[in-house]
Amino acid sequence: MLSKSTNVGMLVLSVDVAAESASASSSISLSSDEQPRAAAWTRLLELFESLNLSATWAIDDWTSQGLIERLRDATPPQDMAILADASWASPEVPRRRFGNELSQRLGQARTAGCTIRTIALRGTREVGQPDLLAKHGIVAIRNGSENTRARRWLSWPFDVRATRVSGGPSPRMVRYGVWELPRGTVLEGRHARKTLERAAAVAARGELAPLVIEGANQLGQPRSWKQLQQTLRRAEQLRNSERLHLGSIAEAVERLCSQQPRPHARSILRPAA
């Protein structure tokens, strides 16, 4: 939980850029003119830049050089993460395979000029080898759910019935100095504004409230895109009014680390006689 001293929490934005998102719903085209997925993500990035927003972009295909270059050169800077699925990152996957898959993706990211410090899970609740993450310089895990399509605006952690007075699941430090953050709720379609308001209520209590944008499909649908634009503009207004902080997973981890209690210094000198 974030410090209550300022009573200002944080909305944490992440974007899942998954290779299969284009085919998740074959009956829905990206737009009326069949706009490619890369163009849809670029459109979202341009909106972030116009609103001066930073987010964590979790990517599973590091061969999409055009989008990656655009993200790398964006202003304000965008955070990039490895998007990991259950096929190679779940606890059941052998250690050797997980290590090889992680090393391969991190190598591709480095070749593209990106520094990766976050892994975002998709289709699995947790990762099985946190020590390997720390070995490769990963400092944050964004947890996933076993069914990524199941959690929407009425689900954990912002459902009134599921959210305790003290808030939903809190980030925590796991072994090897790696932070674990909840996945959060998907900003989607006509429910995006209500999702944001519920998340903002959590942040108003001084807590961290993660939000996820996933699927290029909604970016190409005029109504969904308009709703998402309005929602992100509202988030910018909340930030500018200093009602909450707004940023990426990397920024959230920096904030969490700065608020960790420090051990009291002890004098090695004997008390004066």
C-alpha positions in Angstrom: 0.0 0.0 0.0 1.2 3.5 -0.8 1.9 6.0 1.9 -1.2 7.5 3.4 0.6 10.6 4.5 -0.2 12.5 1.4 -3.5 10.7 0.7 -2.6 10.6 -2.9 -2.4 7.3 -4.6 -1.5 6.3 -8.2 -3.2 5.0 -11.3 -0.8 2.7 -13.1 -1.3 2.3 -16.8 -0.1 -0.7 -18.8 -0.9 -1.7 -22.4 -0.8 -5.4 -23.6 0.5 -5.6 -27.2 -0.1 -9.3 -27.9 0.5 -10.8 -31.3 -2.8 -12.7 -31.1 -5.0 -9.7 -30.2 -5.8 -9.1 -33.9 -7.5 -12.5 -34.2 -9.1 -12.5 -30.8 -12.4 -11.6 -32.4 -12.4 -12.4 -36.1 -15.9 -10.9 -36.6 -14.6 -7.4 -35.6 -12.3 -5.6 -38.0 -9.7 -3.2 -36.6 -11.5 -0.3 -38.4 -13.6 0.5 -41.4 -10.5 0.6 -43.6 -8.8 -2.5 -42.0 -6.2 -0.5 -40.2 -3.2 -2.6 -39.3 -2.7 -3.4 -35.6 0.6 -1.5 -35.5 -1.2 1.6 -36.7 -3.8 1.1 -34.0 -1.2 1.0 -31.3 0.6 4.0 -32.8 -2.7 5.9 -32.6 -2.9 5.1 -28.9 0.7 6.2 -28.4 0.0 9.5 -30.1 -2.9 10.0 -27.7 -0.6 9.3 -24.7 1.9 11.8 -26.1 -0.8 14.5 -26.5 -1.9 14.0 -22.9 1.7 13.7 -21.6 1.0 10.2 -20.2 3.5 7.4 -19.7 2.5 3.8 -19.6 4.1 0.3 -19.5 3.9 -1.3 -22.9 4.0 -5.1 -22.5 5.1 -6.7 -25.8 5.3 -10.3 -26.8 6.6 -9.9 -30.4 9.9 -8.0 -30.5 10.1 -8.2 -34.3 7.6 -5.4 -34.6 10.4 -2.9 -35.1 8.3 0.0 -36.3 6.2 0.2 -33.2 9.1 -0.5 -30.9 11.2 2.3 -32.4 8.2 4.6 -32.1 7.8 3.7 -28.4 11.5 4.0 -27.7 11.6 7.6 -29.1 8.3 8.7 -27.6 7.8 11.9 -25.4 7.2 11.5 -22.6 9.3 8.3 -22.3 7.3 5.1 -22.3 8.2 2.0 -20.3 8.5 -1.3 -22.0 8.1 -4.8 -20.6 8.1 -8.4 -21.7 4.6 -9.8 -22.1 4.8 -13.5 -20.9 2.1 -16.1 -21.4 1.5 -19.5 -19.7 3.3 -21.4 -22.5 6.6 -20.4 -21.1 6.2 -18.4 -17.9 3.8 -20.4 -15.6 5.1 -22.2 -12.5 4.7 -25.5 -14.3 7.2 -24.7 -17.0 10.7 -26.2 -16.5 13.3 -23.8 -15.2 15.6 -24.3 -18.2 12.9 -23.5 -20.7 11.7 -20.4 -18.8 15.3 -19.1 -18.5 15.9 -19.7 -22.2 12.7 -18.0 -23.3 13.3 -15.0 -21.0 16.9 -14.6 -22.2 15.8 -14.7 -25.8 13.2 -12.0 -25.4 15.5 -9.8 -23.3 18.2 -10.2 -26.0 15.7 -9.1 -28.7 14.7 -6.1 -26.6 18.4 -5.1 -26.0 19.0 -5.4 -29.8 16.1 -3.0 -30.3 17.7 -0.5 -27.9 15.3 -1.2 -25.0 16.0 -1.7 -21.3 13.5 -4.1 -19.7 12.8 -4.1 -16.0 9.3 -5.5 -15.9 7.6 -8.7 -16.9 3.8 -8.7 -17.4 1.9 -12.0 -17.2 -0.9 -13.0 -19.4 -2.9 -16.3 -19.0 -1.1 -17.2 -15.8 -1.4 -15.8 -12.3 2.2 -16.0 -11.3 5.7 -16.7 -12.5 7.6 -19.7 -11.3 11.2 -18.5 -11.2 11.5 -15.1 -9.5 15.3 -15.6 -8.9 15.9 -15.7 -12.7 14.0 -12.5 -13.1 16.2 -10.8 -10.6 19.3 -12.2 -12.2 18.3 -10.5 -15.5 17.5 -7.1 -13.8 13.8 -7.5 -13.6 12.4 -5.5 -10.7 8.6 -5.8 -11.2 6.1 -8.5 -12.0 2.6 -7.5 -13.1 0.5 -10.5 -12.1 -1.9 -12.0 -14.6 -5.1 -14.1 -14.5 -5.6 -17.6 -15.8 -8.3 -16.2 -18.1 -7.4 -12.7 -19.3 -10.8 -12.2 -20.9 -12.6 -12.9 -17.7 -11.8 -9.8 -15.7 -13.7 -6.7 -16.8 -15.1 -3.6 -15.1 -17.3 -5.4 -12.6 -14.5 -7.7 -11.4 -11.6 -7.5 -9.0 -10.3 -5.3 -7.7 -12.7 -2.4 -8.2 -16.1 -4.1 -7.7 -17.8 -2.5 -4.6 -18.5 -6.0 -3.3 -14.9 -7.1 -3.6 -13.0 -4.0 -2.5 -12.3 -3.7 1.2 -12.3 -0.4 2.9 -8.5 -0.6 2.9 -8.4 -1.3 -0.8 -7.9 -4.3 -3.1 -4.8 -6.5 -3.4 -1.7 -4.4 -2.7 1.7 -4.6 -4.3 4.3 -6.5 -2.3 8.0 -7.2 -2.3 8.7 -10.8 -3.1 12.0 -12.6 -2.9 15.2 -11.3 -4.5 14.0 -7.7 -4.3 11.3 -8.0 -7.0 8.0 -6.2 -6.7 4.8 -8.0 -7.5 1.8 -5.8 -8.6 -1.8 -6.9 -9.3 -2.9 -7.0 -12.9 -5.8 -4.6 -12.4 -8.9 -4.0 -14.5 -9.3 -3.7 -18.2 -10.3 -0.3 -19.7 -12.7 -1.4 -22.3 -15.5 0.1 -24.4 -18.5 1.7 -22.8 -17.4 0.7 -19.3 -14.1 2.5 -19.4 -15.3 5.7 -17.7 -16.9 3.7 -14.8 -13.7 1.6 -14.5 -11.6 4.7 -14.2 -13.8 6.3 -11.6 -13.7 3.2 -9.4 -9.9 3.0 -9.8 -9.6 6.7 -8.9 -11.6 6.1 -5.8 -9.0 3.5 -4.8 -6.2 5.9 -5.6 -7.9 8.6 -3.5 -7.3 6.5 -0.5 -3.6 6.6 -1.1 -3.4 3.2 -2.8 -2.1 1.9 -6.1 -4.8 1.1 -8.8 -3.6 -0.7 -11.9 -5.5 -0.3 -15.2 -4.8 -2.3 -18.4 -5.5 -1.5 -22.1 -5.6 -4.6 -24.2 -6.6 -5.7 -27.7 -6.1 -3.6 -30.8 -9.7 -4.3 -31.8 -11.3 -1.6 -29.6 -8.8 1.0 -30.8 -10.2 0.6 -34.3 -13.9 0.7 -33.3 -15.1 4.4 -33.4 -17.3 4.1 -30.3 -14.8 2.2 -28.2 -12.0 4.5 -29.3 -14.0 7.6 -28.4 -14.8 6.2 -24.9 -11.1 5.4 -24.4 -10.1 8.9 -25.4 -12.6 10.5 -23.0 -11.4 8.2 -20.2 -7.8 9.0 -20.6 -8.5 12.7 -20.8 -10.4 12.4 -17.6 -7.4 10.6 -16.0 -5.2 13.5 -17.2 -7.6 16.0 -15.5 -7.4 14.0 -12.2 -3.6 14.0 -12.4 -3.4 17.7 -13.2 -5.7 18.5 -10.3 -3.2 16.7 -8.1 -5.9 14.2 -7.0 -3.7 11.3 -7.9 -0.5 10.3 -9.6 -0.6 8.6 -13.0 2.2 6.7 -14.7 3.8 3.4 -15.7 4.7 0.3 -13.7 8.4 1.5 -13.5 7.3 4.8 -12.0 5.1 2.9 -9.5 8.0 0.8 -8.4 10.2 3.8 -7.9 7.5 5.4 -5.8 7.1 2.2 -3.8 10.8 1.9 -3.2 11.0 5.5 -2.0 8.3 4.8 0.5 9.8 1.7 2.0 10.7 2.2 5.7 14.4 2.6 6.2 16.1 0.9 9.2 17.0 3.3 12.0 20.6 4.1 12.2 22.3 2.8 15.3 25.4 4.4 16.9 28.3 2.1 17.4 29.6 4.4 20.1 29.0 3.7 23.7 26.7 6.1 25.5 28.5 8.8 27.4 29.2 8.0 31.0 
